[in-house]
């Protein structure tokens, strides 16, 4: 891999900025000053330093995004996507959203380039909980809890959802936890009990909860501990 591409991928700067750092002698490979941006490296063996700080190779990126309304959970679309919210240093890393949140749904969305982990998190067989906060139009009833627990029939797919947990917080607010991700599933489950969702926010996936310090549209990289939580380690 070229040294300028490697450093850009590791978030040191844009390709243009990296070339400037190289011209100023800020980049070392195995203790020697890099002279050309085209110099090839072995990212698994060579020691790369920027201003005397070692740049460790990370093949995968994991981002927690507090998704705002009006943004599409996709890599490309005619409308604004979650990828459009990212800084340039993340744009060339083949990052994609793990699952989807509806355009008008807010909250926790994981973005990564780790296809294996994404498959694990989305597979119904793995029974990964996805918890949402919902505000609905009509008053919630205790009987709704059992309806969700029994599963709701989705006629379009001819499918009975897996048991879901409904926790009623107030007359028209609740938490709902599901292990699937069918099209508009949460909204359709409430529709099955003659209700309509007027606000929906995902607050957790698996054992990992949305960072309350992240404002809508903000994101950050996961810590090693958080990555392990997602992996069930």
C-alpha positions as CSV (number, residue, x, y, z in Angstrom):
1,X,0.0,0.0,0.0
2,X,1.2,3.5,-0.7
3,X,2.2,5.5,2.4
4,X,0.0,8.4,1.5
5,X,-3.1,6.1,1.2
6,X,-2.2,4.3,4.4
7,X,-2.0,7.5,6.4
8,X,-5.2,8.9,4.9
9,X,-6.9,5.6,5.7
10,X,-5.7,5.8,9.3
11,X,-7.1,9.3,9.7
12,X,-3.8,11.2,9.8
13,X,-5.1,13.6,7.2
14,X,-6.4,13.9,3.6
15,X,-4.1,12.7,0.8
16,X,-3.2,16.3,0.1
17,X,-2.4,17.0,3.8
18,X,-0.4,13.8,4.1
19,X,1.8,14.8,1.1
20,X,2.5,18.0,2.8
21,X,3.5,16.2,6.0
22,X,5.8,14.0,3.9
23,X,7.5,17.1,2.3
24,X,8.1,18.5,5.8
25,X,9.7,15.3,7.0
26,X,7.0,14.4,9.5
27,X,6.6,10.8,8.4
28,X,9.0,8.0,9.3
29,X,9.1,4.4,8.1
30,X,11.2,2.1,10.3
31,X,13.0,5.2,11.6
32,X,13.8,6.7,8.2
33,X,12.3,9.9,6.8
34,X,9.9,9.3,3.9
35,X,10.7,11.2,0.8
36,X,7.9,10.2,-1.6
37,X,4.2,9.8,-1.1
38,X,4.2,6.9,-3.5
39,X,6.5,4.8,-1.3
40,X,5.1,1.3,-0.7
41,X,4.8,-0.1,2.8
42,X,3.7,-3.3,4.4
43,X,1.1,-2.1,6.9
44,X,1.4,-5.3,8.9
45,X,5.2,-5.2,9.4
46,X,6.5,-1.7,8.9
47,X,6.6,0.8,11.8
48,X,5.0,4.1,10.6
49,X,5.4,7.3,12.6
50,X,3.9,10.7,12.3
51,X,5.6,13.4,14.4
52,X,7.2,10.6,16.5
53,X,3.8,9.0,17.2
54,X,3.4,5.4,15.9
55,X,0.3,5.0,13.6
56,X,-1.1,1.5,14.3
57,X,-2.8,-0.2,11.4
58,X,-6.6,-0.7,12.0
59,X,-8.3,-2.7,9.3
60,X,-11.8,-2.0,10.6
61,X,-13.6,1.1,11.6
62,X,-16.6,1.1,14.0
63,X,-18.6,4.3,14.4
64,X,-21.6,5.1,16.6
65,X,-23.9,7.6,15.0
66,X,-26.8,9.4,16.5
67,X,-28.8,9.4,13.4
68,X,-31.1,12.4,12.8
69,X,-34.4,12.4,10.9
70,X,-34.3,13.1,7.2
71,X,-31.2,11.0,6.5
72,X,-31.2,7.7,4.6
73,X,-29.5,4.6,6.1
74,X,-27.6,3.8,2.9
75,X,-24.2,4.3,1.3
76,X,-25.7,6.0,-1.8
77,X,-29.0,7.6,-2.6
78,X,-30.5,10.6,-4.3
79,X,-31.2,12.0,-0.8
80,X,-28.7,12.7,1.9
81,X,-27.3,9.5,3.5
82,X,-25.6,8.7,6.8
83,X,-22.3,8.4,4.9
84,X,-22.6,12.0,3.9
85,X,-22.5,13.0,7.6
86,X,-18.9,11.6,7.9
87,X,-15.6,13.4,7.7
88,X,-13.5,13.0,4.6
89,X,-11.1,10.6,6.4
90,X,-13.9,8.0,6.6
91,X,-15.2,8.4,3.1
92,X,-12.9,6.0,1.4
93,X,-13.1,3.1,3.8
94,X,-16.1,1.3,2.4
95,X,-18.1,2.0,5.5
96,X,-21.8,1.1,5.5
97,X,-24.7,1.2,8.0
98,X,-25.4,-2.0,9.9
99,X,-29.1,-2.5,9.2
100,X,-31.5,0.4,8.6
101,X,-33.3,3.1,10.5
102,X,-36.3,4.6,8.7
103,X,-35.8,8.1,7.3
104,X,-37.8,9.6,10.1
105,X,-36.3,7.5,12.9
106,X,-33.5,8.8,15.1
107,X,-30.9,7.2,17.3
108,X,-28.2,4.6,17.4
109,X,-26.8,3.4,14.1
110,X,-23.6,1.5,13.8
111,X,-21.4,2.2,10.8
112,X,-18.5,-0.1,9.9
113,X,-16.5,-1.8,7.2
114,X,-16.5,-5.1,9.2
115,X,-18.8,-7.3,7.1
116,X,-18.5,-10.3,9.4
117,X,-19.6,-8.4,12.5
118,X,-22.5,-6.8,10.6
119,X,-23.7,-10.2,9.6
120,X,-23.6,-11.4,13.2
121,X,-25.5,-8.4,14.5
122,X,-28.2,-8.7,11.8
123,X,-28.8,-12.4,11.8
124,X,-32.0,-13.3,13.6
125,X,-30.3,-16.5,14.7
126,X,-28.0,-14.5,16.9
127,X,-30.9,-12.9,18.8
128,X,-29.3,-9.5,19.1
129,X,-31.7,-7.1,20.9
130,X,-32.5,-3.7,19.3
131,X,-34.2,-1.4,21.8
132,X,-36.3,1.6,20.8
133,X,-38.1,4.5,22.5
134,X,-41.5,5.1,20.9
135,X,-44.1,7.8,21.3
136,X,-47.5,6.8,20.0
137,X,-50.7,8.6,19.1
138,X,-53.2,6.7,21.3
139,X,-53.1,5.4,24.8
140,X,-51.2,2.2,25.4
141,X,-53.0,-0.8,27.0
142,X,-51.7,-3.6,29.2
143,X,-53.1,-6.1,26.6
144,X,-50.6,-4.7,24.1
145,X,-47.7,-6.2,26.0
146,X,-49.1,-9.7,25.4
147,X,-49.8,-9.0,21.8
148,X,-46.2,-8.0,21.2
149,X,-45.0,-11.0,23.2
150,X,-47.0,-13.3,21.0
151,X,-45.6,-11.8,17.8
152,X,-47.4,-9.8,15.3
153,X,-48.4,-11.1,11.9
154,X,-47.0,-9.0,8.9
155,X,-49.3,-9.8,6.0
156,X,-47.1,-8.4,3.3
157,X,-44.4,-10.9,4.1
158,X,-46.8,-13.6,5.4
159,X,-44.6,-13.6,8.5
160,X,-45.2,-13.7,12.3
161,X,-42.6,-11.6,14.1
162,X,-40.5,-13.1,16.9
163,X,-41.6,-12.2,20.5
164,X,-41.0,-8.6,21.3
165,X,-40.8,-6.9,24.7
166,X,-43.1,-3.8,25.3
167,X,-42.4,-1.7,28.4
168,X,-45.1,0.9,28.9
169,X,-43.6,4.1,30.3
170,X,-46.6,6.4,30.2
171,X,-50.0,6.6,28.5
172,X,-48.3,7.1,25.1
173,X,-44.6,6.3,25.5
174,X,-42.9,2.9,25.7
175,X,-39.7,0.9,25.1
176,X,-39.9,-1.9,22.5
177,X,-37.2,-4.5,22.1
178,X,-37.0,-6.6,19.0
179,X,-34.5,-9.0,17.5
180,X,-35.3,-8.5,13.8
181,X,-35.4,-5.7,11.3
182,X,-38.3,-6.1,9.0
183,X,-39.4,-3.2,6.9
184,X,-41.0,-0.5,9.2
185,X,-41.3,-3.3,11.8
186,X,-41.9,-1.3,14.9
187,X,-44.4,1.0,13.3
188,X,-46.3,-2.0,11.8
189,X,-46.4,-3.8,15.2
190,X,-48.0,-0.8,16.8
191,X,-50.4,-0.5,13.9
192,X,-51.4,-4.1,14.7
193,X,-52.7,-2.8,18.1
194,X,-54.6,0.1,16.4
195,X,-51.9,2.7,17.2
196,X,-49.5,4.9,15.2
197,X,-45.9,5.9,16.0
198,X,-45.3,9.6,16.0
199,X,-41.7,9.5,17.2
200,X,-39.2,6.6,17.2
201,X,-35.6,6.5,18.4
202,X,-33.3,3.5,18.7
203,X,-31.4,3.6,22.0
204,X,-29.3,0.4,22.0
205,X,-28.1,-2.6,20.0
206,X,-27.0,-5.7,21.8
207,X,-25.2,-4.6,25.0
208,X,-24.2,-1.2,23.7
209,X,-26.3,1.9,24.3
210,X,-26.3,5.2,22.5
211,X,-23.8,7.7,23.9
212,X,-26.0,10.4,25.5
213,X,-23.3,13.0,24.8
214,X,-23.7,12.5,21.0
215,X,-26.0,15.2,19.5
216,X,-28.2,14.4,16.5
217,X,-25.9,14.0,13.5
218,X,-22.8,13.4,15.7
219,X,-20.7,10.2,15.8
220,X,-17.6,8.8,17.3
221,X,-15.4,5.7,17.0
222,X,-16.1,2.9,19.4
223,X,-13.7,2.0,22.2
224,X,-12.1,-1.4,22.3
225,X,-14.4,-2.3,25.2
226,X,-17.5,-1.3,23.2
227,X,-16.4,-3.3,20.2
228,X,-16.0,-6.3,22.4
229,X,-19.5,-5.7,23.8
230,X,-20.9,-5.8,20.3
231,X,-19.0,-9.0,19.6
232,X,-20.2,-10.6,22.8
233,X,-16.8,-10.9,24.2
